[in-house]
Amino acid sequence: MSGARDPLAPGAAIAPGYEILGHISRGRRLDVYDAWSEERGSRCVVKALRPERVAEERARGLLLREGRLLERLSHPHLVRGYETMLEPVPLIVLETLAGRTLSHLIEVDRPELSPADLAQLGLQLGSVVRYLHRNGILHLDLKPSNVVVESGRARLIDLSVARPPGLAPPGVGTWYYLSPEQARGGELDAAADVWGLGAILFEAATGEPAFGDGNEEFDEAGAPAPETPTWISDDGADEPYPQLEERAPPVAALRPLPPAISGLIDACLDPDPQWRPSLESLLAGLERAGGIAPAERRWQRPELREPEIRVL
């Protein structure tokens, strides 16, 4: 990017009481830092606008919206938001999660999750997605790199493109994990996040993404979409979204699993949102597939731990 400036170096103060320990990553809009909070006496994660983009009203608005959402929302499987600042630079402060992303685990460790573990993963993520929906929010960017797993507990991160149900421009979310309706643009509802949960479970079950390699990221910042939504490939050619051209392969074609779990994942990735299971039906199906009696899950005594995703 023209005019790009280097991230802050360790030891720099990004805001009063926050010292940079290290630079984690850089995206098109944001720098993500490992930081020390003097007030809390602990590490935290700081997401800040890149220095050359602090004057961009839209980029600033997206970041501040995410921070304010995370500050008011609280769920055991959602990253916590501590603070949102406008000065000296727009930033949000999040808790540090000690685990690894599900995408890293799939790529590096390549675990073969049992049907029960796949069900637990889906139930944990489904519970936080249901919580978001009950608070009037669609996540719209459900993918393995937005899931952190620690000691068998999955946590959802990144509400940067979250929005209420309704009309949305084409391409909101991450390229290979978009539901077809997200790729096209238009009316979005809970079915888009059911697709996202299916995409996560497909990759966790098979070790492969349902579409592509999962590396291209898009948001609503681009020009109006053409009649057939496309993306620009590495060789500069326009390519159609594969979600609009073909179905995801059946899970059973890549890995033999009980139909109770493989069929449920396949149903989540139906191109027609009307044919996908509702979120409640998905959760009920995962309970059955994991051998979990609803009464045992929903009325657990407080002293009993939630079942873990054992092999992670």
N, C-alpha and C positions, 0 to 999 in steps of 0.2 A: 504494500500500500504506500502511495506517495506520501511523504512527510511522516512516515512511521517513526516512533521513538522507542528506545529500549525500555523494557520493564524496569521497575524499581529494583535496586540492588539490596541484598541483605543488610540490615542495619538501618535502612531508611524508615522514616516515619510516614506512613501513608495518611494517617489522621491522628489527632491527639489521642494518646493511649494505645496506639496500634503500631507495632514495629514489625517490619518485614523480616521473616526468617528465610524465605525462599520463594522463587517463582515456580508455580505449578504448571500453568499452561497459558496459551494465548489463543483466543479465537478472533473472529472478524470484528467483534465489538468489545470484547472484554479481556482483561488480564485476571488470572486467578492466582492468589497468593496464599502461602502458608504464613500465618502471622501470629504474633504474641499479643494477647489482650492484657494490658496492665491492670485494668479493673477486675477482670475475672481471674487473673493469675493463671492463665491457661492458653494453649494454642487455639486458634480458630482459623476459619477460611474466609478470606476477603475476596469478593468479586467486585472489581472496579472497572469503570470505562477506561479503555486505552487512552493515553494522554491526548492523542490527536483527534479523539472523538468526543471529548467532554462537552463540546459546544453543540453537539447534535441532539436536538430536542427529542427526536423519536427514540434514539438509542438510550437516552437518559430516562425517558418515560418507561421503556420496557424493563430496564433494570430496577427502577424504583417500584414499579408495579409488582415485580417478583418479590422484592424485599418486604413490601407491606403485606403481601399475601402470606409469606412464610412467618411473619411476625404474629399474625392473628390466627393462623392455623396450628393445630397441635394434634399429632397422631403418633403412636409408637413406631410406625413404619414410614415416617416422613422426616426428612432432615429439619432441624430446628433453625429458625431465623432469629438472630439476636438483636440486630440493629440495622437501620437504614439511614444513610447520611447523604446530604447534598453537597456539603463542603468539608474539606477543601476540594475533593473530587466526589462525584456520585459513586457510592459504593454500598454494598450490603455485607453484613457480617453473619456468618453461619457457623454452626458447630462443626468441629473436626470429627470426621468419621474414620475409625481406625481400620476398617476392613478394606477389601478390594472390590473393584467394580465387577459386576457379573460378566461383562465383556472380557475383562482380563482373565477371569477364572475359566471361561469357556475357551479362550484362545490359548492360554498357557497351560493350565492344569487339565483341560479337557475332561472334566468329570463326567461319568455316566450316571446321571441322576435316576434314581429309582422312581417308579410311578408315584410312590408316597411322597418322595421329596419334591417332585414336580408339582404335585397337588399342594404341598405346603408353600412352595414358592408362589404359586398362583393365588392361594388364599391370603398370604401376607400382602402381596401387592394389590390384590383385588379389594382387600379391606380398606386400604388407604385411597384407592381410586373411588370406591363407593363414598368414603368420607368427603373427598373433594366434590363429587357430584352432589352430595347433600348440601354442600356449601355453595352450590351454584357455579362450580368450576370444572371445566374439562382440562385434563393434563395435556394431551395432544402431542407428547414427545416421549412416549413410552418405548424404551429400548434398553438393551443390556448395559450400555455405558451410563445410563441414568439410574442404575440400581447398584447400591453398595451392600455387600454381604459381609457380616462380621459375626462369628460364632453362631452360625445358623440362622441369623436374623437379617432379613432383607429390608433395606431402607431406600425409599424413593427420593431422588434429588431433582433439582432443576425445574422450576416453574416458569421459565423464561418465556414460553409461548402459551402458557395457560390462559384460558379465556372462558367467558360464559358460553353456553350453547347459543347457536344462531349462525348468522352469515359470517363466512371467513373467506379471505382471498385464497387463491391457489397456492399450494406448497407450504402451508404452515406446519412446521415440524421438521423431521429429519428424513431426507430423501428415501432411503430404502425401507423405512418403517412407517411411512404414511399410509393411512387407509386410502382407498380409491377416492372417496369423497373429499379427503384433505388434498389429494393431488389435483382434483378438478377445481376445488373451491366451491363454495355454496353453503348450504345448511348443514351444520355439524351438530351432532348430539352424542349421547352416551355410547352409541354404537362405535364411534371412532376410537374411543379408548378401549372398548372390548377388542377391537382389531389389534391395538397396541399390545394388550396383554397376551393375545394369541401369538403375536410376533415374538415377544420375549420367550414365551413357553416353547414355541417352535425351535428357537435357537438353543435354548437350554436343553431341550430333549434331543436334538440332532447334532448339535455342534456347528450348525451352518445357519446363516440367516435365510429367511424365506425368500428374499429377493436380494440380488446383488451382493456387495461385500460390506454394506453398512457404513461407508466412510463419507459419503457426500451429505453435507448439511445445507438445508435451505430454510429461510424464514420468509415472512411476507414483505421483505424490504425491496424485492426486485420489481421490474416493470410488470405491467398487466400481462397475464398469461395468454399465450395463443389459444386457438380453438382446441387444439390437442396439447395439453400441458407437456412440456419437455424440460430437459435439463441439458447442460453443456458438459459433454464427456471430456476426459483427459486429452483426447486428440482434437478437441474443438468442435466436434460434430454434435448437432442436436440429437438427443435420444429421447424416445417416449418413456414415460414412467412405466415400468414393467407391470405394476399393479393394475394398470388400465388395459394391458394387453393379454394378460394370462393369469391363471390361478396359481397360488402357491402349491408346490407338490404335496401330496398327502404325507403326513408324518410317517406312516407305516412303510412308505417307499424308501425311507432313509434309515428307519430303526423300528424293529418290531416292539410294539408296546400294546398293552391291553386297549381294546377299542374304547373303553370308558374314558381314557385320557387322550388317546390319539384322535379319536373322533371329535372330542370337545375342542381340541386345539384347531383341528381342521375347520370346524364350524365357526370359530372366532374369525377366521381368515376368509370367510365367504365374501366375494366381491360386493354382494348386495347387502347393505346394512340391515335390511328387513329380515334377512335369513340368519343373521348372527344371533346367538343366545343373548338374552338380556343379562345384565351384570348379576342380578340375583340368581338367574338360572345357571350362569357360569359358576358362581360360588357354590351353589347347591351341588352341581355336577362334580366339582373338585372335591367337595367333602365326601361324596360317594366314592369317587375314584381313589381317594386317599384312605378310605376305610374309616373315616371320622364321623361319628354320630353327631348330628347337629346339636343335640342337647349337650354333649360333652364339650363342643367347641364354644358354644354361645353362653353357656352357664358355668364355665370353668371357675373353680374356687380361686380366689386371688393368690393363694400360696402355691398354686400349681403353675409351672412355667408353660408358656406356649410351646407346642412342639417345634422342634428345630428342623432346618434343612440339613440333614445329618452329614452328607458328604461334602458340604461346603464349609 
